[in-house]
Amino acid sequence: MPASPYVVNVTRETFQQDIVQKSMEVPVVIDFWAPWCNPCQQLAPILEGLADEMGGKFILAKVNTDEQPEIAQAFRIESLPTVFAMIQGQPVDQFAGALTAEQVREWVSRLLPSPTQQLAQEAMGLIESDPKEAESKFREALMLSPDEDSLKIMLARVVLSQGRLDECATIIEELEKRGFLEPEAERVKSELDVRRTAAESGGVDAARKAAEADPTNLTLQIHLAEAYAASQQHRKALELCLGIVQNDFGEARAEAKTTMVKIFDMLGPASELTGEFRRKLATALY
């Protein structure tokens, strides 16, 4: 077995783990070789040395085609050496033959994330556990790529998660000047709107007391629903709004529907609650 932690010998049994799963984390370079292949022997130390030098920025997966013909057949290998690159479980590039060290370095460098992408990836992994550090990395990435709107959207998301509503609003307003918002930006905006209204209502306890004091005031009921949504009590929020849609035919009905749509945006289309209450809303409306 290779001594390097960044070089692995792959078998049919370890293919899924060593190549497919690992490529979800970093690029995986697959070297198809055979012991009798002289060009393979020339290429191998170049690839292995580069894997060590880059210290885990990519993994080199070596496949001995004499011992693992099934893997070679799956990749339709016709000559040796042949080298594939896998990212996110998919082959993205390849070459055949023994390249020079400079050519190999250039080829591998195209697979690696840019400094901006690297910072963004690190930030994404910190959003839940350390939002302040995630924010710092998003801002650093934006310094490198100030026109990258996807970074601005994620910055708005992480700023919102820390309760800085006005700062989040400024970012979203700047994005809106383009004339459109991406789905993720729409989700951030919907959550921002809900959290702003909830903050104005004083939170769940204050909104509940206000609604109980004036039970015929449906606007206060909607404010309570928004307070529920802002505190992650999404089912309660949707049930309250749905009841208004089912029983009122005035302005409150439209406002309750709008609030439900904002909560759907917050939850995302894959959420079971979104699917459940979209169906209930459609039934109530039509």
C-alpha positions as CSV (number, residue, x, y, z in Angstrom):
1,M,0.0,0.0,0.0
2,P,1.2,3.6,-0.6
3,A,2.8,5.2,2.4
4,S,1.2,8.6,1.7
5,P,-2.1,9.4,3.4
6,Y,-3.1,11.1,0.1
7,V,-2.5,8.1,-2.1
8,V,-4.7,5.0,-2.0
9,N,-4.9,1.7,-3.8
10,V,-8.5,1.1,-4.9
11,T,-10.3,-2.2,-5.2
12,R,-13.8,-3.0,-6.3
13,E,-14.8,-3.3,-2.6
14,T,-13.3,0.1,-1.7
15,F,-14.3,2.0,-4.9
16,Q,-17.4,3.6,-3.4
17,Q,-15.7,4.8,-0.3
18,D,-12.3,5.8,-1.7
19,I,-13.5,7.4,-4.9
20,V,-17.2,8.3,-5.0
21,Q,-17.6,9.4,-1.3
22,K,-14.2,11.0,-1.1
23,S,-14.9,13.0,-4.2
24,M,-17.7,14.7,-2.3
25,E,-15.0,16.3,-0.1
26,V,-12.0,16.9,-2.4
27,P,-11.2,16.1,-6.0
28,V,-10.1,12.5,-6.6
29,V,-7.6,11.8,-9.3
30,I,-7.8,8.2,-10.5
31,D,-4.6,6.7,-12.0
32,F,-5.4,3.6,-14.1
33,W,-2.0,1.7,-14.5
34,A,-0.5,-1.7,-14.8
35,P,2.9,-3.1,-13.7
36,W,4.0,-3.9,-17.2
37,C,3.3,-0.3,-18.5
38,N,6.5,1.7,-18.8
39,P,4.7,5.1,-19.3
40,C,2.7,4.3,-16.1
41,Q,5.9,4.0,-14.2
42,Q,7.0,7.4,-15.5
43,L,3.7,9.1,-14.6
44,A,3.3,7.5,-11.1
45,P,6.0,9.4,-9.2
46,I,4.8,12.7,-10.7
47,L,1.2,12.1,-9.5
48,E,2.3,10.7,-6.1
49,G,4.8,13.5,-5.5
50,L,2.2,16.1,-6.4
51,A,-0.4,14.5,-4.1
52,D,2.1,14.7,-1.2
53,E,3.2,18.2,-2.0
54,M,-0.4,19.5,-2.1
55,G,-1.1,17.8,1.3
56,G,-4.7,16.6,0.7
57,K,-6.0,19.2,-1.7
58,F,-6.7,16.1,-3.9
59,I,-6.6,12.4,-3.3
60,L,-4.7,10.1,-5.7
61,A,-6.6,6.8,-6.2
62,K,-4.5,4.2,-8.0
63,V,-6.3,1.4,-9.9
64,N,-4.2,-1.6,-11.0
65,T,-6.1,-2.7,-14.1
66,D,-4.6,-6.2,-14.0
67,E,-6.1,-6.7,-10.6
68,Q,-9.2,-4.6,-11.0
69,P,-10.5,-5.1,-14.5
70,E,-14.1,-4.4,-13.5
71,I,-13.3,-0.8,-12.6
72,A,-11.3,-0.3,-15.8
73,Q,-14.2,-1.7,-17.8
74,A,-16.6,0.7,-16.0
75,F,-14.5,3.6,-17.1
76,R,-14.0,2.2,-20.6
77,I,-10.2,2.3,-20.3
78,E,-8.6,1.7,-23.7
79,S,-5.0,2.6,-23.1
80,L,-2.6,3.1,-20.2
81,P,-1.9,5.2,-18.4
82,T,-5.3,6.9,-18.3
83,V,-6.1,9.4,-15.6
84,F,-9.6,10.6,-14.6
85,A,-10.7,13.4,-12.2
86,M,-13.8,12.9,-10.0
87,I,-15.6,15.8,-8.3
88,Q,-18.9,15.4,-6.4
89,G,-19.2,11.8,-7.6
90,Q,-18.9,12.7,-11.3
91,P,-16.0,12.4,-13.8
92,V,-15.0,15.9,-14.9
93,D,-11.8,15.6,-16.8
94,Q,-9.3,13.0,-18.1
95,F,-6.1,12.5,-20.0
96,A,-4.2,9.5,-21.5
97,G,-0.5,9.0,-21.8
98,A,2.4,10.1,-19.7
99,L,2.5,13.9,-19.4
100,T,5.4,16.0,-18.1
101,A,5.5,17.1,-14.5
102,E,4.6,20.7,-15.6
103,Q,1.6,19.4,-17.6
104,V,0.4,17.3,-14.8
105,R,0.6,20.2,-12.3
106,E,-1.3,22.4,-14.7
107,W,-4.0,19.8,-15.2
108,V,-4.4,19.2,-11.5
109,S,-4.5,22.9,-10.7
110,R,-7.6,23.3,-12.9
111,L,-9.4,20.8,-10.6
112,L,-8.7,22.6,-7.4
113,P,-11.1,25.3,-6.0
114,S,-9.9,28.9,-6.3
115,P,-9.1,30.8,-3.1
116,T,-12.6,32.3,-3.2
117,Q,-14.2,28.9,-3.6
118,Q,-12.1,27.4,-0.8
119,L,-13.1,30.2,1.6
120,A,-16.8,29.8,0.6
121,Q,-16.6,26.0,1.2
122,E,-15.1,26.5,4.6
123,A,-17.7,29.1,5.5
124,M,-20.5,26.8,4.4
125,G,-19.3,24.2,6.8
126,L,-19.3,26.7,9.7
127,I,-22.8,28.3,9.2
128,E,-24.5,26.2,11.9
129,S,-21.6,25.7,14.3
130,D,-19.8,29.1,14.2
131,P,-21.8,31.7,12.3
132,K,-19.4,34.5,13.2
133,E,-16.4,32.6,11.7
134,A,-18.6,31.7,8.7
135,E,-19.4,35.4,8.3
136,S,-15.7,36.3,8.5
137,K,-14.8,33.8,5.7
138,F,-17.7,35.0,3.5
139,R,-16.4,38.6,3.8
140,E,-12.9,37.5,3.1
141,A,-14.1,35.6,0.0
142,L,-16.0,38.8,-1.1
143,M,-12.8,40.8,-0.9
144,L,-11.3,38.4,-3.4
145,S,-14.5,38.3,-5.6
146,P,-16.6,41.4,-4.9
147,D,-19.0,40.7,-7.7
148,E,-19.9,37.2,-6.7
149,D,-23.6,37.5,-5.8
150,S,-23.9,34.0,-4.4
151,L,-21.4,35.0,-1.7
152,K,-23.6,38.1,-0.9
153,I,-26.6,35.9,-0.5
154,M,-24.9,33.5,1.9
155,L,-23.5,36.5,3.8
156,A,-27.1,37.8,4.2
157,R,-28.1,34.4,5.4
158,V,-25.5,34.2,8.1
159,V,-26.0,37.8,9.2
160,L,-29.7,37.2,9.5
161,S,-29.0,34.1,11.6
162,Q,-27.2,36.4,14.1
163,G,-30.3,38.6,14.3
164,R,-28.8,41.6,12.5
165,L,-32.0,42.4,10.5
166,D,-31.1,45.8,9.2
167,E,-27.7,44.7,7.9
168,C,-29.3,41.7,6.2
169,A,-31.9,44.0,4.6
170,T,-29.2,46.3,3.2
171,I,-27.6,43.3,1.4
172,I,-30.9,42.0,0.0
173,E,-31.9,45.5,-1.2
174,E,-28.6,45.8,-3.0
175,L,-29.2,42.5,-4.7
176,E,-32.7,43.5,-5.7
177,K,-31.4,46.4,-7.7
178,R,-30.4,43.9,-10.3
179,G,-34.1,43.4,-11.0
180,F,-34.4,39.8,-9.7
181,L,-33.5,37.6,-6.7
182,E,-32.3,34.0,-6.8
183,P,-34.5,31.4,-5.0
184,E,-32.1,31.3,-2.0
185,A,-32.1,35.1,-1.9
186,E,-36.0,35.0,-1.9
187,R,-35.8,32.6,1.0
188,V,-33.6,35.0,3.0
189,K,-35.9,37.9,2.2
190,S,-39.0,36.0,3.3
191,E,-37.4,35.0,6.6
192,L,-36.3,38.6,7.0
193,D,-39.8,39.9,6.5
194,V,-41.2,37.4,9.0
195,R,-38.6,38.1,11.6
196,R,-39.0,41.9,11.2
197,T,-42.8,41.7,11.8
198,A,-42.2,39.3,14.7
199,A,-39.7,41.7,16.3
200,E,-42.2,44.6,15.9
201,S,-44.8,42.4,17.7
202,G,-42.4,41.8,20.6
203,G,-42.0,38.1,20.1
204,V,-44.3,35.1,20.7
205,D,-45.4,36.0,24.2
206,A,-46.3,39.6,23.4
207,A,-48.0,38.7,20.2
208,R,-50.0,35.9,21.9
209,K,-51.2,38.3,24.6
210,A,-52.2,40.9,22.0
211,A,-54.1,38.3,19.9
212,E,-55.9,36.9,23.0
213,A,-56.9,40.4,24.1
214,D,-58.5,41.1,20.8
215,P,-59.5,37.7,19.3
216,T,-61.5,39.2,16.4
217,N,-58.5,41.1,15.1
218,L,-57.1,38.8,12.4
219,T,-54.1,41.0,11.8
220,L,-52.9,40.3,15.3
221,Q,-53.4,36.6,14.6
222,I,-51.2,36.9,11.6
223,H,-48.6,38.7,13.7
224,L,-48.7,35.8,16.1
225,A,-48.2,33.4,13.3
226,E,-45.1,35.3,12.1
227,A,-43.8,35.3,15.7
228,Y,-44.2,31.5,15.7
229,A,-42.4,31.2,12.4
230,A,-39.5,33.4,13.6
231,S,-39.1,31.2,16.6
232,Q,-39.0,28.0,14.4
233,Q,-42.6,27.0,15.4
234,H,-43.5,26.6,11.7
235,R,-46.4,24.2,12.1
236,K,-48.2,26.4,14.6
237,A,-47.7,29.4,12.3
238,L,-49.0,27.6,9.2
239,E,-52.0,26.2,11.1
240,L,-52.9,29.6,12.4
241,C,-52.7,31.2,8.9
242,L,-54.6,28.3,7.3
243,G,-57.4,28.8,9.7
244,I,-57.7,32.4,8.6
245,V,-57.7,31.5,4.9
246,Q,-60.4,28.9,5.5
247,N,-62.7,31.2,7.5
248,D,-62.1,34.7,6.2
249,F,-62.8,36.2,2.8
250,G,-61.5,39.7,3.3
251,E,-58.1,41.4,3.4
252,A,-56.9,39.1,6.2
253,R,-57.3,36.1,4.0
254,A,-54.8,37.5,1.4
255,E,-52.4,38.6,4.1
256,A,-52.5,35.1,5.7
257,K,-51.9,33.5,2.4
258,T,-48.9,35.8,1.8
259,T,-47.5,34.9,5.2
260,M,-47.9,31.1,4.4
261,V,-46.0,31.6,1.1
262,K,-43.2,33.4,3.0
263,I,-43.0,30.5,5.5
264,F,-42.9,28.0,2.5
265,D,-39.9,30.0,1.2
266,M,-38.2,29.8,4.6
267,L,-38.7,26.1,4.8
268,G,-37.8,25.4,1.2
269,P,-39.6,23.3,-1.4
270,A,-38.2,20.0,0.0
271,S,-39.7,20.4,3.4
272,E,-42.5,18.0,4.3
273,L,-44.4,20.9,6.0
274,T,-44.2,22.9,2.8
275,G,-45.7,20.1,0.8
276,E,-48.4,19.4,3.4
277,F,-49.6,23.0,3.8
278,R,-49.3,23.8,0.1
279,R,-51.9,21.1,-0.5
280,K,-54.1,22.4,2.3
281,L,-53.8,26.0,1.1
282,A,-54.7,25.0,-2.5
283,T,-57.8,23.1,-1.1
284,A,-58.8,26.1,1.0
285,L,-58.4,28.5,-1.9
286,Y,-60.0,26.5,-4.7
